[in-house]
Amino acid sequence: MNTIFSALAEPHRLHIVELLRDGPLTVGEIVERLGLSQPQVSKHLRVLSEAGLVDVQPIANRRVYKLRPQSLQAIDTWLGSFRRLWETRFDRLESYLEAIQAKENKPPDRS
């Protein structure tokens, strides 16, 4: 997991992942969209590939890159534990706020 987060920590690599979210792209298409040089993009793609975030498919003299869903599912699973923690805390906060509101809306006791 550290390798994945380390790869995504670099802004250009994160941007490449965002570009690939919409579908596979060639190195040339990524170069055009990012405005980086081809060697820079290739270096970033190599890091993403080594982290297991992208797959490459050579087609003739081009390389087409696409996201690897398995690595993104691993991130989602990891984040899921935090999601459950926050949902539990928000549920408790909601219950607490409802109890306060009910107490404030309760008519005064006239005994």
Biopython code that builds the backbone (N, CA, C, O; Angstrom):
import numpy as np
from Bio.PDB.StructureBuilder import StructureBuilder

atoms = [
    (1, "MET", "N", (0.833, -1.191, 0.000)),
    (1, "MET", "CA", (0.000, 0.000, 0.000)),
    (1, "MET", "C", (0.878, 1.256, 0.000)),
    (1, "MET", "O", (0.532, 2.250, -0.638)),
    (2, "ASN", "N", (2.015, 1.219, 0.712)),
    (2, "ASN", "CA", (2.911, 2.375, 0.736)),
    (2, "ASN", "C", (3.419, 2.728, -0.650)),
    (2, "ASN", "O", (3.569, 3.905, -0.978)),
    (3, "THR", "N", (3.682, 1.717, -1.465)),
    (3, "THR", "CA", (4.169, 1.945, -2.826)),
    (3, "THR", "C", (3.120, 2.693, -3.647)),
    (3, "THR", "O", (3.453, 3.593, -4.419)),
    (4, "ILE", "N", (1.876, 2.322, -3.479)),
    (4, "ILE", "CA", (0.783, 2.964, -4.216)),
    (4, "ILE", "C", (0.666, 4.431, -3.802)),
    (4, "ILE", "O", (0.606, 5.320, -4.651)),
    (5, "PHE", "N", (0.635, 4.676, -2.491)),
    (5, "PHE", "CA", (0.499, 6.056, -2.023)),
    (5, "PHE", "C", (1.715, 6.893, -2.389)),
    (5, "PHE", "O", (1.587, 8.075, -2.706)),
    (6, "SER", "N", (2.878, 6.291, -2.346)),
    (6, "SER", "CA", (4.087, 7.003, -2.737)),
    (6, "SER", "C", (4.025, 7.404, -4.212)),
    (6, "SER", "O", (4.412, 8.513, -4.580)),
    (7, "ALA", "N", (3.537, 6.496, -5.044)),
    (7, "ALA", "CA", (3.409, 6.791, -6.477)),
    (7, "ALA", "C", (2.389, 7.908, -6.715)),
    (7, "ALA", "O", (2.605, 8.781, -7.556)),
    (8, "LEU", "N", (1.299, 7.878, -5.987)),
    (8, "LEU", "CA", (0.238, 8.868, -6.175)),
    (8, "LEU", "C", (0.546, 10.212, -5.526)),
    (8, "LEU", "O", (-0.137, 11.199, -5.797)),
    (9, "ALA", "N", (1.555, 10.261, -4.681)),
    (9, "ALA", "CA", (1.903, 11.509, -3.988)),
    (9, "ALA", "C", (2.470, 12.554, -4.941)),
    (9, "ALA", "O", (2.421, 13.749, -4.648)),
    (10, "GLU", "N", (3.000, 12.122, -6.067)),
    (10, "GLU", "CA", (3.570, 13.059, -7.045)),
    (10, "GLU", "C", (2.422, 13.604, -7.901)),
    (10, "GLU", "O", (1.697, 12.815, -8.508)),
    (11, "PRO", "N", (2.238, 14.911, -7.967)),
    (11, "PRO", "CA", (1.084, 15.494, -8.661)),
    (11, "PRO", "C", (0.918, 15.070, -10.122)),
    (11, "PRO", "O", (-0.208, 14.849, -10.566)),
    (12, "HIS", "N", (2.009, 14.951, -10.877)),
    (12, "HIS", "CA", (1.869, 14.552, -12.280)),
    (12, "HIS", "C", (1.363, 13.116, -12.401)),
    (12, "HIS", "O", (0.566, 12.808, -13.287)),
    (13, "ARG", "N", (1.824, 12.245, -11.514)),
    (13, "ARG", "CA", (1.360, 10.849, -11.560)),
    (13, "ARG", "C", (-0.108, 10.766, -11.170)),
    (13, "ARG", "O", (-0.870, 10.003, -11.764)),
    (14, "LEU", "N", (-0.504, 11.547, -10.176)),
    (14, "LEU", "CA", (-1.917, 11.570, -9.798)),
    (14, "LEU", "C", (-2.761, 12.073, -10.967)),
    (14, "LEU", "O", (-3.844, 11.549, -11.227)),
    (15, "HIS", "N", (-2.268, 13.080, -11.662)),
    (15, "HIS", "CA", (-2.985, 13.611, -12.819)),
    (15, "HIS", "C", (-3.093, 12.545, -13.923)),
    (15, "HIS", "O", (-4.131, 12.435, -14.574)),
    (16, "ILE", "N", (-2.036, 11.769, -14.131)),
    (16, "ILE", "CA", (-2.078, 10.699, -15.127)),
    (16, "ILE", "C", (-3.164, 9.690, -14.757)),
    (16, "ILE", "O", (-3.929, 9.254, -15.618)),
    (17, "VAL", "N", (-3.232, 9.323, -13.484)),
    (17, "VAL", "CA", (-4.275, 8.387, -13.035)),
    (17, "VAL", "C", (-5.662, 8.980, -13.291)),
    (17, "VAL", "O", (-6.571, 8.269, -13.719)),
    (18, "GLU", "N", (-5.822, 10.262, -13.034)),
    (18, "GLU", "CA", (-7.100, 10.922, -13.292)),
    (18, "GLU", "C", (-7.435, 10.909, -14.782)),
    (18, "GLU", "O", (-8.591, 10.709, -15.157)),
    (19, "LEU", "N", (-6.425, 11.122, -15.634)),
    (19, "LEU", "CA", (-6.662, 11.065, -17.077)),
    (19, "LEU", "C", (-7.089, 9.671, -17.508)),
    (19, "LEU", "O", (-7.986, 9.518, -18.338)),
    (20, "LEU", "N", (-6.447, 8.658, -16.947)),
    (20, "LEU", "CA", (-6.747, 7.273, -17.327)),
    (20, "LEU", "C", (-8.086, 6.794, -16.775)),
    (20, "LEU", "O", (-8.595, 5.754, -17.193)),
    (21, "ARG", "N", (-8.645, 7.536, -15.854)),
    (21, "ARG", "CA", (-9.960, 7.194, -15.303)),
    (21, "ARG", "C", (-11.006, 7.144, -16.416)),
    (21, "ARG", "O", (-11.947, 6.353, -16.358)),
    (22, "ASP", "N", (-10.835, 7.993, -17.428)),
    (22, "ASP", "CA", (-11.811, 8.060, -18.517)),
    (22, "ASP", "C", (-11.553, 7.028, -19.613)),
    (22, "ASP", "O", (-12.333, 6.918, -20.558)),
    (23, "GLY", "N", (-10.459, 6.271, -19.489)),
    (23, "GLY", "CA", (-10.181, 5.225, -20.473)),
    (23, "GLY", "C", (-8.712, 5.184, -20.843)),
    (23, "GLY", "O", (-7.954, 6.089, -20.494)),
    (24, "PRO", "N", (-8.309, 4.143, -21.547)),
    (24, "PRO", "CA", (-6.901, 3.980, -21.926)),
    (24, "PRO", "C", (-6.400, 5.117, -22.811)),
    (24, "PRO", "O", (-7.148, 5.689, -23.603)),
    (25, "LEU", "N", (-5.113, 5.428, -22.655)),
    (25, "LEU", "CA", (-4.476, 6.468, -23.462)),
    (25, "LEU", "C", (-3.078, 6.013, -23.860)),
    (25, "LEU", "O", (-2.435, 5.230, -23.162)),
    (26, "THR", "N", (-2.631, 6.523, -24.992)),
    (26, "THR", "CA", (-1.244, 6.286, -25.400)),
    (26, "THR", "C", (-0.336, 7.268, -24.675)),
    (26, "THR", "O", (-0.800, 8.258, -24.110)),
    (27, "VAL", "N", (0.949, 6.988, -24.696)),
    (27, "VAL", "CA", (1.917, 7.895, -24.092)),
    (27, "VAL", "C", (1.797, 9.272, -24.751)),
    (27, "VAL", "O", (1.817, 10.293, -24.064)),
    (28, "GLY", "N", (1.672, 9.302, -26.071)),
    (28, "GLY", "CA", (1.557, 10.567, -26.800)),
    (28, "GLY", "C", (0.344, 11.382, -26.365)),
    (28, "GLY", "O", (0.427, 12.604, -26.243)),
    (29, "GLU", "N", (-0.771, 10.717, -26.132)),
    (29, "GLU", "CA", (-1.976, 11.428, -25.691)),
    (29, "GLU", "C", (-1.777, 12.008, -24.287)),
    (29, "GLU", "O", (-2.230, 13.115, -23.996)),
    (30, "ILE", "N", (-1.106, 11.263, -23.435)),
    (30, "ILE", "CA", (-0.833, 11.763, -22.081)),
    (30, "ILE", "C", (0.120, 12.951, -22.145)),
    (30, "ILE", "O", (-0.057, 13.937, -21.429)),
    (31, "VAL", "N", (1.140, 12.853, -23.012)),
    (31, "VAL", "CA", (2.091, 13.961, -23.202)),
    (31, "VAL", "C", (1.339, 15.229, -23.606)),
    (31, "VAL", "O", (1.576, 16.300, -23.047)),
    (32, "GLU", "N", (0.435, 15.105, -24.576)),
    (32, "GLU", "CA", (-0.332, 16.265, -25.057)),
    (32, "GLU", "C", (-1.172, 16.880, -23.948)),
    (32, "GLU", "O", (-1.218, 18.101, -23.803)),
    (33, "ARG", "N", (-1.833, 16.042, -23.169)),
    (33, "ARG", "CA", (-2.745, 16.551, -22.147)),
    (33, "ARG", "C", (-2.029, 17.146, -20.940)),
    (33, "ARG", "O", (-2.532, 18.079, -20.314)),
    (34, "LEU", "N", (-0.861, 16.610, -20.616)),
    (34, "LEU", "CA", (-0.125, 17.127, -19.463)),
    (34, "LEU", "C", (0.828, 18.255, -19.815)),
    (34, "LEU", "O", (1.182, 19.062, -18.955)),
    (35, "GLY", "N", (1.247, 18.319, -21.080)),
    (35, "GLY", "CA", (2.209, 19.324, -21.481)),
    (35, "GLY", "C", (3.616, 19.035, -20.962)),
    (35, "GLY", "O", (4.424, 19.950, -20.797)),
    (36, "LEU", "N", (3.902, 17.771, -20.710)),
    (36, "LEU", "CA", (5.235, 17.354, -20.271)),
    (36, "LEU", "C", (5.959, 16.720, -21.444)),
    (36, "LEU", "O", (5.354, 16.434, -22.477)),
    (37, "SER", "N", (7.247, 16.502, -21.283)),
    (37, "SER", "CA", (8.005, 15.825, -22.339)),
    (37, "SER", "C", (7.709, 14.325, -22.302)),
    (37, "SER", "O", (7.271, 13.789, -21.284)),
    (38, "GLN", "N", (7.955, 13.672, -23.415)),
    (38, "GLN", "CA", (7.707, 12.229, -23.499)),
    (38, "GLN", "C", (8.563, 11.454, -22.493)),
    (38, "GLN", "O", (8.048, 10.528, -21.865)),
    (39, "PRO", "N", (9.852, 11.790, -22.311)),
    (39, "PRO", "CA", (10.633, 11.064, -21.310)),
    (39, "PRO", "C", (10.104, 11.229, -19.881)),
    (39, "PRO", "O", (10.137, 10.286, -19.090)),
    (40, "GLN", "N", (9.616, 12.435, -19.557)),
    (40, "GLN", "CA", (9.044, 12.652, -18.224)),
    (40, "GLN", "C", (7.807, 11.783, -18.015)),
    (40, "GLN", "O", (7.655, 11.136, -16.978)),
    (41, "VAL", "N", (6.928, 11.778, -19.013)),
    (41, "VAL", "CA", (5.698, 10.991, -18.911)),
    (41, "VAL", "C", (6.040, 9.507, -18.814)),
    (41, "VAL", "O", (5.441, 8.783, -18.018)),
    (42, "SER", "N", (6.995, 9.052, -19.616)),
    (42, "SER", "CA", (7.388, 7.641, -19.569)),
    (42, "SER", "C", (7.925, 7.256, -18.196)),
    (42, "SER", "O", (7.654, 6.164, -17.697)),
    (43, "LYS", "N", (8.686, 8.158, -17.591)),
    (43, "LYS", "CA", (9.219, 7.896, -16.247)),
    (43, "LYS", "C", (8.079, 7.768, -15.241)),
    (43, "LYS", "O", (8.072, 6.849, -14.422)),
    (44, "HIS", "N", (7.113, 8.686, -15.301)),
    (44, "HIS", "CA", (5.970, 8.637, -14.391)),
    (44, "HIS", "C", (5.152, 7.361, -14.617)),
    (44, "HIS", "O", (4.695, 6.732, -13.663)),
    (45, "LEU", "N", (4.974, 6.989, -15.876)),
    (45, "LEU", "CA", (4.216, 5.773, -16.176)),
    (45, "LEU", "C", (4.945, 4.529, -15.670)),
    (45, "LEU", "O", (4.304, 3.570, -15.241)),
    (46, "ARG", "N", (6.250, 4.538, -15.718)),
    (46, "ARG", "CA", (7.023, 3.400, -15.208)),
    (46, "ARG", "C", (6.794, 3.259, -13.700)),
    (46, "ARG", "O", (6.600, 2.151, -13.201)),
    (47, "VAL", "N", (6.817, 4.371, -12.985)),
    (47, "VAL", "CA", (6.583, 4.338, -11.533)),
    (47, "VAL", "C", (5.174, 3.832, -11.242)),
    (47, "VAL", "O", (4.980, 3.010, -10.347)),
    (48, "LEU", "N", (4.196, 4.320, -11.991)),
    (48, "LEU", "CA", (2.812, 3.872, -11.797)),
    (48, "LEU", "C", (2.665, 2.381, -12.116)),
    (48, "LEU", "O", (1.923, 1.665, -11.444)),
    (49, "SER", "N", (3.366, 1.932, -13.129)),
    (49, "SER", "CA", (3.326, 0.518, -13.503)),
    (49, "SER", "C", (3.965, -0.348, -12.415)),
    (49, "SER", "O", (3.422, -1.390, -12.048)),
    (50, "GLU", "N", (5.118, 0.086, -11.902)),
    (50, "GLU", "CA", (5.799, -0.668, -10.846)),
    (50, "GLU", "C", (4.970, -0.706, -9.561)),
    (50, "GLU", "O", (5.076, -1.657, -8.787)),
    (51, "ALA", "N", (4.159, 0.305, -9.331)),
    (51, "ALA", "CA", (3.279, 0.339, -8.159)),
    (51, "ALA", "C", (2.017, -0.480, -8.386)),
    (51, "ALA", "O", (1.218, -0.658, -7.467)),
    (52, "GLY", "N", (1.835, -0.980, -9.607)),
    (52, "GLY", "CA", (0.658, -1.795, -9.913)),
    (52, "GLY", "C", (-0.588, -1.000, -10.218)),
    (52, "GLY", "O", (-1.692, -1.546, -10.201)),
    (53, "LEU", "N", (-0.432, 0.288, -10.499)),
    (53, "LEU", "CA", (-1.601, 1.139, -10.759)),
    (53, "LEU", "C", (-2.036, 1.149, -12.213)),
    (53, "LEU", "O", (-3.203, 1.407, -12.506)),
    (54, "VAL", "N", (-1.114, 0.871, -13.131)),
    (54, "VAL", "CA", (-1.461, 0.882, -14.553)),
    (54, "VAL", "C", (-0.897, -0.362, -15.229)),
    (54, "VAL", "O", (0.093, -0.946, -14.789)),
    (55, "ASP", "N", (-1.558, -0.741, -16.305)),
    (55, "ASP", "CA", (-1.090, -1.799, -17.201)),
    (55, "ASP", "C", (-0.741, -1.161, -18.529)),
    (55, "ASP", "O", (-1.318, -0.140, -18.905)),
    (56, "VAL", "N", (0.196, -1.756, -19.236)),
    (56, "VAL", "CA", (0.583, -1.258, -20.554)),
    (56, "VAL", "C", (0.353, -2.360, -21.573)),
    (56, "VAL", "O", (0.626, -3.534, -21.323)),
    (57, "GLN", "N", (-0.154, -1.951, -22.724)),
    (57, "GLN", "CA", (-0.361, -2.891, -23.825)),
    (57, "GLN", "C", (0.328, -2.323, -25.066)),
    (57, "GLN", "O", (-0.095, -1.299, -25.603)),
    (58, "PRO", "N", (1.392, -2.995, -25.518)),
    (58, "PRO", "CA", (2.045, -2.513, -26.747)),
    (58, "PRO", "C", (1.187, -2.855, -27.966)),
    (58, "PRO", "O", (0.751, -3.993, -28.141)),
    (59, "ILE", "N", (0.957, -1.846, -28.799)),
    (59, "ILE", "CA", (0.229, -2.035, -30.055)),
    (59, "ILE", "C", (1.071, -1.378, -31.140)),
    (59, "ILE", "O", (1.178, -0.154, -31.217)),
    (60, "ALA", "N", (1.663, -2.221, -31.973)),
    (60, "ALA", "CA", (2.611, -1.755, -32.998)),
    (60, "ALA", "C", (3.716, -0.960, -32.320)),
    (60, "ALA", "O", (4.409, -1.487, -31.450)),
    (61, "ASN", "N", (3.892, 0.302, -32.704)),
    (61, "ASN", "CA", (4.963, 1.104, -32.096)),
    (61, "ASN", "C", (4.449, 2.020, -30.980)),
    (61, "ASN", "O", (5.169, 2.912, -30.530)),
    (62, "ARG", "N", (3.220, 1.805, -30.539)),
    (62, "ARG", "CA", (2.630, 2.624, -29.479)),
    (62, "ARG", "C", (2.447, 1.787, -28.209)),
    (62, "ARG", "O", (2.353, 0.561, -28.264)),
    (63, "ARG", "N", (2.399, 2.459, -27.101)),
    (63, "ARG", "CA", (2.096, 1.811, -25.823)),
    (63, "ARG", "C", (0.822, 2.459, -25.282)),
    (63, "ARG", "O", (0.737, 3.679, -25.138)),
    (64, "VAL", "N", (-0.152, 1.620, -24.989)),
    (64, "VAL", "CA", (-1.429, 2.094, -24.466)),
    (64, "VAL", "C", (-1.490, 1.737, -22.982)),
    (64, "VAL", "O", (-1.280, 0.587, -22.596)),
    (65, "TYR", "N", (-1.782, 2.740, -22.163)),
    (65, "TYR", "CA", (-1.847, 2.550, -20.718)),
    (65, "TYR", "C", (-3.291, 2.611, -20.249)),
    (65, "TYR", "O", (-4.098, 3.387, -20.760)),
    (66, "LYS", "N", (-3.598, 1.771, -19.259)),
    (66, "LYS", "CA", (-4.926, 1.783, -18.647)),
    (66, "LYS", "C", (-4.777, 1.503, -17.157)),
    (66, "LYS", "O", (-3.778, 0.931, -16.719)),
    (67, "LEU", "N", (-5.771, 1.908, -16.388)),
    (67, "LEU", "CA", (-5.748, 1.682, -14.945)),
    (67, "LEU", "C", (-5.944, 0.213, -14.622)),
    (67, "LEU", "O", (-6.634, -0.511, -15.340)),
    (68, "ARG", "N", (-5.329, -0.214, -13.535)),
    (68, "ARG", "CA", (-5.534, -1.564, -12.999)),
    (68, "ARG", "C", (-6.558, -1.449, -11.878)),
    (68, "ARG", "O", (-6.243, -0.908, -10.817)),
    (69, "PRO", "N", (-7.762, -1.938, -12.083)),
    (69, "PRO", "CA", (-8.807, -1.796, -11.059)),
    (69, "PRO", "C", (-8.452, -2.461, -9.726)),
    (69, "PRO", "O", (-8.901, -2.008, -8.673)),
    (70, "GLN", "N", (-7.657, -3.522, -9.761)),
    (70, "GLN", "CA", (-7.334, -4.236, -8.522)),
    (70, "GLN", "C", (-6.628, -3.328, -7.511)),
    (70, "GLN", "O", (-6.942, -3.362, -6.322)),
    (71, "SER", "N", (-5.689, -2.527, -7.975)),
    (71, "SER", "CA", (-4.966, -1.652, -7.050)),
    (71, "SER", "C", (-5.877, -0.565, -6.497)),
    (71, "SER", "O", (-5.741, -0.170, -5.339)),
    (72, "LEU", "N", (-6.796, -0.085, -7.310)),
    (72, "LEU", "CA", (-7.736, 0.930, -6.841)),
    (72, "LEU", "C", (-8.726, 0.326, -5.855)),
    (72, "LEU", "O", (-9.169, 1.003, -4.928)),
    (73, "GLN", "N", (-9.078, -0.948, -6.048)),
    (73, "GLN", "CA", (-9.955, -1.630, -5.097)),
    (73, "GLN", "C", (-9.254, -1.805, -3.757)),
    (73, "GLN", "O", (-9.896, -1.730, -2.709)),
    (74, "ALA", "N", (-7.942, -2.038, -3.779)),
    (74, "ALA", "CA", (-7.182, -2.160, -2.536)),
    (74, "ALA", "C", (-7.222, -0.840, -1.763)),
    (74, "ALA", "O", (-7.363, -0.837, -0.540)),
    (75, "ILE", "N", (-7.099, 0.268, -2.471)),
    (75, "ILE", "CA", (-7.179, 1.583, -1.822)),
    (75, "ILE", "C", (-8.573, 1.783, -1.232)),
    (75, "ILE", "O", (-8.713, 2.258, -0.105)),
    (76, "ASP", "N", (-9.596, 1.420, -1.996)),
    (76, "ASP", "CA", (-10.966, 1.578, -1.524)),
    (76, "ASP", "C", (-11.217, 0.733, -0.270)),
    (76, "ASP", "O", (-11.884, 1.187, 0.659)),
    (77, "THR", "N", (-10.692, -0.472, -0.243)),
    (77, "THR", "CA", (-10.837, -1.338, 0.930)),
    (77, "THR", "C", (-10.162, -0.709, 2.142)),
    (77, "THR", "O", (-10.725, -0.695, 3.236)),
    (78, "TRP", "N", (-8.955, -0.190, 1.941)),
    (78, "TRP", "CA", (-8.226, 0.458, 3.022)),
    (78, "TRP", "C", (-8.999, 1.674, 3.539)),
    (78, "TRP", "O", (-9.126, 1.872, 4.747)),
    (79, "LEU", "N", (-9.512, 2.483, 2.611)),
    (79, "LEU", "CA", (-10.275, 3.666, 3.002)),
    (79, "LEU", "C", (-11.599, 3.290, 3.665)),
    (79, "LEU", "O", (-12.126, 4.045, 4.482)),
    (80, "GLY", "N", (-12.133, 2.119, 3.310)),
    (80, "GLY", "CA", (-13.397, 1.664, 3.884)),
    (80, "GLY", "C", (-13.362, 1.579, 5.397)),
    (80, "GLY", "O", (-14.358, 1.881, 6.055)),
    (81, "SER", "N", (-12.236, 1.174, 5.960)),
    (81, "SER", "CA", (-12.145, 1.088, 7.419)),
    (81, "SER", "C", (-12.289, 2.472, 8.048)),
    (81, "SER", "O", (-12.894, 2.612, 9.111)),
    (82, "PHE", "N", (-11.738, 3.486, 7.399)),
    (82, "PHE", "CA", (-11.878, 4.845, 7.901)),
    (82, "PHE", "C", (-13.298, 5.359, 7.685)),
    (82, "PHE", "O", (-13.836, 6.090, 8.517)),
    (83, "ARG", "N", (-13.895, 4.973, 6.569)),
    (83, "ARG", "CA", (-15.269, 5.380, 6.284)),
    (83, "ARG", "C", (-16.202, 4.863, 7.371)),
    (83, "ARG", "O", (-17.059, 5.600, 7.860)),
    (84, "ARG", "N", (-16.037, 3.590, 7.752)),
    (84, "ARG", "CA", (-16.887, 3.004, 8.800)),
    (84, "ARG", "C", (-16.687, 3.736, 10.128)),
    (84, "ARG", "O", (-17.652, 3.988, 10.850)),
    (85, "LEU", "N", (-15.450, 4.075, 10.449)),
    (85, "LEU", "CA", (-15.157, 4.795, 11.682)),
    (85, "LEU", "C", (-15.899, 6.128, 11.706)),
    (85, "LEU", "O", (-16.544, 6.463, 12.700)),
    (86, "TRP", "N", (-15.809, 6.892, 10.609)),
    (86, "TRP", "CA", (-16.454, 8.204, 10.571)),
    (86, "TRP", "C", (-17.967, 8.088, 10.536)),
    (86, "TRP", "O", (-18.658, 8.916, 11.128)),
    (87, "GLU", "N", (-18.496, 7.080, 9.857)),
    (87, "GLU", "CA", (-19.953, 6.900, 9.829)),
    (87, "GLU", "C", (-20.471, 6.620, 11.234)),
    (87, "GLU", "O", (-21.517, 7.138, 11.623)),
    (88, "THR", "N", (-19.746, 5.801, 11.999)),
    (88, "THR", "CA", (-20.132, 5.505, 13.379)),
    (88, "THR", "C", (-20.107, 6.775, 14.210)),
    (88, "THR", "O", (-21.029, 7.023, 14.987)),
    (89, "ARG", "N", (-19.078, 7.574, 14.060)),
    (89, "ARG", "CA", (-18.972, 8.828, 14.821)),
    (89, "ARG", "C", (-20.070, 9.812, 14.436)),
    (89, "ARG", "O", (-20.626, 10.492, 15.299)),
    (90, "PHE", "N", (-20.382, 9.890, 13.149)),
    (90, "PHE", "CA", (-21.455, 10.793, 12.714)),
    (90, "PHE", "C", (-22.805, 10.306, 13.227)),
    (90, "PHE", "O", (-23.658, 11.116, 13.589)),
    (91, "ASP", "N", (-23.009, 8.986, 13.262)),
    (91, "ASP", "CA", (-24.263, 8.448, 13.800)),
    (91, "ASP", "C", (-24.416, 8.816, 15.272)),
    (91, "ASP", "O", (-25.505, 9.186, 15.712)),
    (92, "ARG", "N", (-23.322, 8.714, 16.037)),
    (92, "ARG", "CA", (-23.376, 9.089, 17.456)),
    (92, "ARG", "C", (-23.638, 10.584, 17.616)),
    (92, "ARG", "O", (-24.404, 10.991, 18.489)),
    (93, "LEU", "N", (-23.005, 11.400, 16.779)),
    (93, "LEU", "CA", (-23.226, 12.841, 16.834)),
    (93, "LEU", "C", (-24.680, 13.163, 16.516)),
    (93, "LEU", "O", (-25.295, 13.999, 17.178)),
    (94, "GLU", "N", (-25.227, 12.499, 15.506)),
    (94, "GLU", "CA", (-26.622, 12.739, 15.139)),
    (94, "GLU", "C", (-27.553, 12.385, 16.299)),
    (94, "GLU", "O", (-28.486, 13.132, 16.596)),
    (95, "SER", "N", (-27.306, 11.257, 16.951)),
    (95, "SER", "CA", (-28.127, 10.859, 18.105)),
    (95, "SER", "C", (-28.026, 11.878, 19.221)),
    (95, "SER", "O", (-29.030, 12.228, 19.840)),
    (96, "TYR", "N", (-26.816, 12.356, 19.482)),
    (96, "TYR", "CA", (-26.592, 13.351, 20.521)),
    (96, "TYR", "C", (-27.345, 14.648, 20.204)),
    (96, "TYR", "O", (-28.005, 15.212, 21.076)),
    (97, "LEU", "N", (-27.245, 15.114, 18.967)),
    (97, "LEU", "CA", (-27.925, 16.343, 18.574)),
    (97, "LEU", "C", (-29.443, 16.197, 18.638)),
    (97, "LEU", "O", (-30.144, 17.136, 19.015)),
    (98, "GLU", "N", (-29.947, 15.031, 18.272)),
    (98, "GLU", "CA", (-31.393, 14.784, 18.372)),
    (98, "GLU", "C", (-31.849, 14.805, 19.826)),
    (98, "GLU", "O", (-32.928, 15.313, 20.132)),
    (99, "ALA", "N", (-31.032, 14.253, 20.723)),
    (99, "ALA", "CA", (-31.372, 14.251, 22.146)),
    (99, "ALA", "C", (-31.396, 15.678, 22.691)),
    (99, "ALA", "O", (-32.285, 16.032, 23.465)),
    (100, "ILE", "N", (-30.428, 16.494, 22.293)),
    (100, "ILE", "CA", (-30.395, 17.896, 22.729)),
    (100, "ILE", "C", (-31.612, 18.641, 22.204)),
    (100, "ILE", "O", (-32.247, 19.404, 22.933)),
    (101, "GLN", "N", (-31.934, 18.415, 20.927)),
    (101, "GLN", "CA", (-33.074, 19.098, 20.323)),
    (101, "GLN", "C", (-34.373, 18.681, 21.015)),
    (101, "GLN", "O", (-35.235, 19.524, 21.265)),
    (102, "ALA", "N", (-34.521, 17.402, 21.323)),
    (102, "ALA", "CA", (-35.729, 16.926, 22.006)),
    (102, "ALA", "C", (-35.832, 17.561, 23.393)),
    (102, "ALA", "O", (-36.923, 17.921, 23.835)),
    (103, "LYS", "N", (-34.701, 17.696, 24.074)),
    (103, "LYS", "CA", (-34.687, 18.303, 25.403)),
    (103, "LYS", "C", (-35.085, 19.771, 25.332)),
    (103, "LYS", "O", (-35.829, 20.259, 26.183)),
    (104, "GLU", "N", (-34.587, 20.479, 24.311)),
    (104, "GLU", "CA", (-34.913, 21.904, 24.144)),
    (104, "GLU", "C", (-36.374, 22.117, 23.777)),
    (104, "GLU", "O", (-36.976, 23.120, 24.161)),
    (105, "ASN", "N", (-36.944, 21.171, 23.033)),
    (105, "ASN", "CA", (-38.338, 21.313, 22.568)),
    (105, "ASN", "C", (-39.345, 20.770, 23.570)),
    (105, "ASN", "O", (-40.551, 20.903, 23.360)),
    (106, "LYS", "N", (-38.875, 20.160, 24.658)),
    (106, "LYS", "CA", (-39.765, 19.595, 25.669)),
    (106, "LYS", "C", (-40.410, 20.742, 26.445)),
    (106, "LYS", "O", (-39.721, 21.665, 26.878)),
    (107, "PRO", "N", (-41.759, 20.682, 26.624)),
    (107, "PRO", "CA", (-42.426, 21.742, 27.387)),
    (107, "PRO", "C", (-41.960, 21.719, 28.853)),
    (107, "PRO", "O", (-41.658, 20.651, 29.385)),
    (108, "PRO", "N", (-41.901, 22.865, 29.496)),
    (108, "PRO", "CA", (-41.451, 22.911, 30.888)),
    (108, "PRO", "C", (-42.372, 22.118, 31.820)),
    (108, "PRO", "O", (-43.583, 22.058, 31.609)),
    (109, "ASP", "N", (-41.788, 21.522, 32.835)),
    (109, "ASP", "CA", (-42.525, 20.740, 33.818)),
    (109, "ASP", "C", (-43.164, 21.710, 34.822)),
    (109, "ASP", "O", (-42.450, 22.487, 35.456)),
    (110, "ARG", "N", (-44.502, 21.680, 34.979)),
    (110, "ARG", "CA", (-45.218, 22.647, 35.827)),
    (110, "ARG", "C", (-45.693, 22.031, 37.141)),
    (110, "ARG", "O", (-46.742, 22.413, 37.659)),
    (111, "SER", "N", (-44.948, 21.105, 37.671)),
    (111, "SER", "CA", (-45.393, 20.509, 38.937)),
    (111, "SER", "C", (-44.941, 21.270, 40.137)),
    (111, "SER", "O", (-45.244, 20.880, 41.265)),
]
sb = StructureBuilder()
sb.init_structure("model")
sb.init_model(0)
sb.init_chain("A")
sb.init_seg("    ")
for serial, (resi, resn, name, xyz) in enumerate(atoms, 1):
    if name == "N":
        sb.init_residue(resn, " ", resi, " ")
    sb.init_atom(name, np.array(xyz, "f"), 0.0, 1.0, " ", f" {name:<3s}", serial, name[0])
structure = sb.get_structure()
